[in-house]
Structures are given as structure tokens and as C-alpha cells.
């Protein structure tokens, strides 16, 4: 019962990370052959192996973290690590986007909000894991 809210947030955060594999972050009106990112007309995580690795790793960490409910200190560390991986992925994606010459003509797509949602849900999950640990410690003191 204590674990329910964190599990939902962890599941939503991992779903947002895995959702990036099926969506685009930005689209250009036409394919730009001289561009690394917009050669196919869209910018997604498949344009860089670093982005694929970062968001798949974060999604796997967040999904596996659901089943560590008996070890809350480890769960907090893994959630914090997943938050760092998502932040790295967002930063690297922004760097790749803004250093590309064709980014001025690109329009944002649904995939631009998914890393932000993953970040927010992971932070909320970490907050509730900490609250649970505090609750369990206070109950242990009363015994």
C-alpha cells in the first residue's frame, strides 16, 4: 500500500522514456541533405546512438526500480541515477539540435515534451520514495 504512488510515477517516467523511441522531437518542412539530424526530415532519438542509449538506460532503470520496493535506499539511488541520465539525454539532445544548421526551420513535435515528463515523474517518484522511507523509520522508532 505504501508503494503504490511511487510505482505509478516510476511506470509513467519509464513509459515517457520508451515513448521517445516512437515519436519525433522536431520536424522540418522538407528533408535537408546537408544536415546530420534532419536528413530524413525529422529529429528523433535514432539520430544519435548516445540519445538511444541514454533514454533506453533511463527507461530500464525506472522500470526495474518499481520492483525494488523492499530496498528503499537503493530505490532512491537508482531513481536519482535515472534522473541524471534523463537530464544528460535532454542536455545532449538540445546540444545536437541547436548546433545543427537546419534547426531554424524545424517545428517542435510531441517528442519534445516526453523527456520533460520523464524528468518530472522521476522526481515525483523519488520524493514519494523518500517520504515512505521517512514514514517507515518513524514507525520503527515507535516500536
Phi and psi in degrees as GROMACS dihedral restraints (atoms count N, CA, C in turn):
[ dihedral_restraints ]
;  ai    aj    ak    al  type     phi  dphi    fc
    3     4     5     6     1   -63.3    20    10
    4     5     6     7     1   -35.5    20    10
    6     7     8     9     1   -81.1    20    10
    7     8     9    10     1    -8.4    20    10
    9    10    11    12     1   -59.1    20    10
   10    11    12    13     1   -47.0    20    10
   12    13    14    15     1   -68.0    20    10
   13    14    15    16     1   -40.9    20    10
   15    16    17    18     1   -62.4    20    10
   16    17    18    19     1   -40.7    20    10
   18    19    20    21     1   -62.1    20    10
   19    20    21    22     1   -39.4    20    10
   21    22    23    24     1   -64.9    20    10
   22    23    24    25     1   -46.1    20    10
   24    25    26    27     1   -65.8    20    10
   25    26    27    28     1   -39.2    20    10
   27    28    29    30     1   -65.0    20    10
   28    29    30    31     1   -40.3    20    10
   30    31    32    33     1   -65.8    20    10
   31    32    33    34     1   -42.6    20    10
   33    34    35    36     1   -65.1    20    10
   34    35    36    37     1   -39.4    20    10
   36    37    38    39     1   -65.7    20    10
   37    38    39    40     1   -42.4    20    10
   39    40    41    42     1   -68.1    20    10
   40    41    42    43     1   -36.2    20    10
   42    43    44    45     1   -63.6    20    10
   43    44    45    46     1   -37.2    20    10
   45    46    47    48     1   -67.3    20    10
   46    47    48    49     1   -38.3    20    10
   48    49    50    51     1   -65.6    20    10
   49    50    51    52     1   -45.9    20    10
   51    52    53    54     1   -71.7    20    10
   52    53    54    55     1   -25.5    20    10
   54    55    56    57     1   -65.6    20    10
   55    56    57    58     1   -24.2    20    10
   57    58    59    60     1   -66.1    20    10
   58    59    60    61     1   -21.2    20    10
   60    61    62    63     1   -72.4    20    10
   61    62    63    64     1   -15.6    20    10
   63    64    65    66     1  -115.6    20    10
   64    65    66    67     1     1.3    20    10
   66    67    68    69     1  -124.9    20    10
   67    68    69    70     1   164.9    20    10
   69    70    71    72     1  -101.1    20    10
   70    71    72    73     1   149.8    20    10
   72    73    74    75     1   -89.3    20    10
   73    74    75    76     1   -34.2    20    10
   75    76    77    78     1  -154.2    20    10
   76    77    78    79     1   152.4    20    10
   78    79    80    81     1  -125.6    20    10
   79    80    81    82     1   145.0    20    10
   81    82    83    84     1  -104.9    20    10
   82    83    84    85     1   154.4    20    10
   84    85    86    87     1   -60.6    20    10
   85    86    87    88     1   -32.4    20    10
   87    88    89    90     1  -146.1    20    10
   88    89    90    91     1   153.2    20    10
   90    91    92    93     1   -59.4    20    10
   91    92    93    94     1   138.8    20    10
   93    94    95    96     1  -112.7    20    10
   94    95    96    97     1   101.5    20    10
   96    97    98    99     1   -62.6    20    10
   97    98    99   100     1   -27.7    20    10
   99   100   101   102     1   -81.2    20    10
  100   101   102   103     1    -7.9    20    10
  102   103   104   105     1   -95.1    20    10
  103   104   105   106     1   143.1    20    10
  105   106   107   108     1   -75.4    20    10
  106   107   108   109     1   -39.4    20    10
  108   109   110   111     1   -85.5    20    10
  109   110   111   112     1   -39.4    20    10
  111   112   113   114     1  -104.3    20    10
  112   113   114   115     1    26.1    20    10
  114   115   116   117     1   -64.8    20    10
  115   116   117   118     1   -30.0    20    10
  117   118   119   120     1  -100.2    20    10
  118   119   120   121     1     1.4    20    10
  120   121   122   123     1    94.2    20    10
  121   122   123   124     1    -3.4    20    10
  123   124   125   126     1  -144.7    20    10
  124   125   126   127     1   151.7    20    10
  126   127   128   129     1  -109.0    20    10
  127   128   129   130     1   118.8    20    10
  129   130   131   132     1  -140.6    20    10
  130   131   132   133     1  -179.8    20    10
  132   133   134   135     1   -66.9    20    10
  133   134   135   136     1   -19.2    20    10
  135   136   137   138     1   -76.1    20    10
  136   137   138   139     1    -3.8    20    10
  138   139   140   141     1   -79.0    20    10
  139   140   141   142     1   -12.2    20    10
  141   142   143   144     1  -145.6    20    10
  142   143   144   145     1   130.1    20    10
  144   145   146   147     1   -64.9    20    10
  145   146   147   148     1   -26.0    20    10
  147   148   149   150     1   -67.1    20    10
  148   149   150   151     1   -40.8    20    10
  150   151   152   153     1   -67.5    20    10
  151   152   153   154     1   -40.4    20    10
  153   154   155   156     1   -60.1    20    10
  154   155   156   157     1   -49.2    20    10
  156   157   158   159     1   -62.5    20    10
  157   158   159   160     1   -42.3    20    10
  159   160   161   162     1   -64.7    20    10
  160   161   162   163     1   -47.6    20    10
  162   163   164   165     1   -78.5    20    10
  163   164   165   166     1   -30.0    20    10
  165   166   167   168     1   -69.9    20    10
  166   167   168   169     1   -42.1    20    10
  168   169   170   171     1   -61.7    20    10
  169   170   171   172     1   -45.1    20    10
  171   172   173   174     1   -63.0    20    10
  172   173   174   175     1   -41.5    20    10
  174   175   176   177     1   -64.2    20    10
  175   176   177   178     1   -41.8    20    10
  177   178   179   180     1   -66.9    20    10
  178   179   180   181     1   -43.2    20    10
  180   181   182   183     1   -60.9    20    10
  181   182   183   184     1   -44.3    20    10
  183   184   185   186     1   -68.3    20    10
  184   185   186   187     1   -38.2    20    10
  186   187   188   189     1   -70.1    20    10
  187   188   189   190     1   -42.5    20    10
  189   190   191   192     1   -68.5    20    10
  190   191   192   193     1   -26.7    20    10
  192   193   194   195     1   -67.2    20    10
  193   194   195   196     1   -22.0    20    10
  195   196   197   198     1   -60.6    20    10
  196   197   198   199     1   -35.8    20    10
  198   199   200   201     1   -88.9    20    10
  199   200   201   202     1     6.0    20    10
  201   202   203   204     1  -101.0    20    10
  202   203   204   205     1    31.5    20    10
  204   205   206   207     1   -65.7    20    10
  205   206   207   208     1   -18.4    20    10
  207   208   209   210     1   -80.5    20    10
  208   209   210   211     1   -17.8    20    10
  210   211   212   213     1  -121.2    20    10
  211   212   213   214     1    78.9    20    10
  213   214   215   216     1   -65.0    20    10
  214   215   216   217     1   -36.9    20    10
  216   217   218   219     1   -60.9    20    10
  217   218   219   220     1   -41.7    20    10
  219   220   221   222     1   -66.8    20    10
  220   221   222   223     1   -37.4    20    10
  222   223   224   225     1   -63.1    20    10
  223   224   225   226     1   -39.1    20    10
  225   226   227   228     1   -65.6    20    10
  226   227   228   229     1   -41.3    20    10
  228   229   230   231     1   -65.6    20    10
  229   230   231   232     1   -42.1    20    10
  231   232   233   234     1   -68.1    20    10
  232   233   234   235     1   -39.4    20    10
  234   235   236   237     1   -64.3    20    10
  235   236   237   238     1   -39.5    20    10
  237   238   239   240     1   -65.7    20    10
  238   239   240   241     1   -40.0    20    10
  240   241   242   243     1   -63.6    20    10
  241   242   243   244     1   -39.9    20    10
  243   244   245   246     1   -66.1    20    10
  244   245   246   247     1   -37.3    20    10
  246   247   248   249     1   -62.2    20    10
  247   248   249   250     1   -41.7    20    10
  249   250   251   252     1   -65.0    20    10
  250   251   252   253     1   -38.9    20    10
  252   253   254   255     1   -67.0    20    10
  253   254   255   256     1   -40.8    20    10
  255   256   257   258     1   -64.4    20    10
  256   257   258   259     1   -42.8    20    10
  258   259   260   261     1   -62.4    20    10
  259   260   261   262     1   -40.6    20    10
  261   262   263   264     1   -62.4    20    10
  262   263   264   265     1   -44.2    20    10
  264   265   266   267     1   -62.0    20    10
  265   266   267   268     1   -41.6    20    10
  267   268   269   270     1   -64.4    20    10
  268   269   270   271     1   -46.2    20    10
  270   271   272   273     1   -62.0    20    10
  271   272   273   274     1   -44.7    20    10
  273   274   275   276     1   -66.6    20    10
  274   275   276   277     1   -38.8    20    10
  276   277   278   279     1   -64.2    20    10
  277   278   279   280     1   -41.2    20    10
  279   280   281   282     1   -65.1    20    10
  280   281   282   283     1   -40.3    20    10
  282   283   284   285     1   -61.3    20    10
  283   284   285   286     1   -46.9    20    10
  285   286   287   288     1   -61.2    20    10
  286   287   288   289     1   -41.4    20    10
  288   289   290   291     1   -66.5    20    10
  289   290   291   292     1   -48.8    20    10
  291   292   293   294     1   -78.4    20    10
  292   293   294   295     1   -16.4    20    10
  294   295   296   297     1   -89.1    20    10
  295   296   297   298     1    -8.0    20    10
  297   298   299   300     1   -82.8    20    10
  298   299   300   301     1   137.8    20    10
  300   301   302   303     1   -69.4    20    10
  301   302   303   304     1   -25.9    20    10
  303   304   305   306     1   -89.1    20    10
  304   305   306   307     1     7.5    20    10
  306   307   308   309     1   -72.4    20    10
  307   308   309   310     1   -18.5    20    10
  309   310   311   312     1   -67.5    20    10
  310   311   312   313     1   -30.6    20    10
  312   313   314   315     1   -93.5    20    10
  313   314   315   316     1    -3.2    20    10
  315   316   317   318     1   -79.6    20    10
  316   317   318   319     1   148.8    20    10
  318   319   320   321     1  -114.1    20    10
  319   320   321   322     1   139.8    20    10
  321   322   323   324     1   -65.6    20    10
  322   323   324   325     1   151.9    20    10
  324   325   326   327     1  -125.6    20    10
  325   326   327   328     1  -178.3    20    10
  327   328   329   330     1   -61.3    20    10
  328   329   330   331     1   -28.4    20    10
  330   331   332   333     1   -68.9    20    10
  331   332   333   334     1   -10.0    20    10
  333   334   335   336     1   -74.4    20    10
  334   335   336   337     1   -24.8    20    10
  336   337   338   339     1   -92.6    20    10
  337   338   339   340     1   -17.8    20    10
  339   340   341   342     1   -64.0    20    10
  340   341   342   343     1   -41.6    20    10
  342   343   344   345     1   -64.8    20    10
  343   344   345   346     1   -32.8    20    10
  345   346   347   348     1   -67.2    20    10
  346   347   348   349     1   -42.1    20    10
  348   349   350   351     1   -63.1    20    10
  349   350   351   352     1   -41.7    20    10
  351   352   353   354     1   -60.9    20    10
  352   353   354   355     1   -42.6    20    10
  354   355   356   357     1   -62.8    20    10
  355   356   357   358     1   -46.8    20    10
  357   358   359   360     1   -65.4    20    10
  358   359   360   361     1   -45.4    20    10
  360   361   362   363     1   -64.8    20    10
  361   362   363   364     1   -37.3    20    10
  363   364   365   366     1   -67.8    20    10
  364   365   366   367     1   -37.8    20    10
  366   367   368   369     1   -66.4    20    10
  367   368   369   370     1   -42.0    20    10
  369   370   371   372     1   -63.9    20    10
  370   371   372   373     1   -40.4    20    10
  372   373   374   375     1   -62.1    20    10
  373   374   375   376     1   -43.5    20    10
  375   376   377   378     1   -62.7    20    10
  376   377   378   379     1   -38.7    20    10
  378   379   380   381     1   -62.2    20    10
  379   380   381   382     1   -43.6    20    10
  381   382   383   384     1   -75.2    20    10
  382   383   384   385     1   -28.4    20    10
  384   385   386   387     1   -65.8    20    10
  385   386   387   388     1   -42.8    20    10
  387   388   389   390     1   -63.0    20    10
  388   389   390   391     1   -40.5    20    10
  390   391   392   393     1   -64.2    20    10
  391   392   393   394     1   -39.5    20    10
  393   394   395   396     1   -64.1    20    10
  394   395   396   397     1   -43.2    20    10
  396   397   398   399     1   -62.6    20    10
  397   398   399   400     1   -40.1    20    10
  399   400   401   402     1   -64.5    20    10
  400   401   402   403     1   -40.8    20    10
  402   403   404   405     1   -64.6    20    10
  403   404   405   406     1   -43.7    20    10
  405   406   407   408     1   -67.2    20    10
  406   407   408   409     1   -39.8    20    10
  408   409   410   411     1   -65.3    20    10
  409   410   411   412     1   -39.1    20    10
  411   412   413   414     1   -69.2    20    10
  412   413   414   415     1   -34.6    20    10
  414   415   416   417     1   -69.6    20    10
  415   416   417   418     1   -35.4    20    10
  417   418   419   420     1   -68.0    20    10
  418   419   420   421     1   -31.6    20    10
  420   421   422   423     1   -68.8    20    10
  421   422   423   424     1   -30.5    20    10
  423   424   425   426     1   -74.3    20    10
  424   425   426   427     1   -21.8    20    10
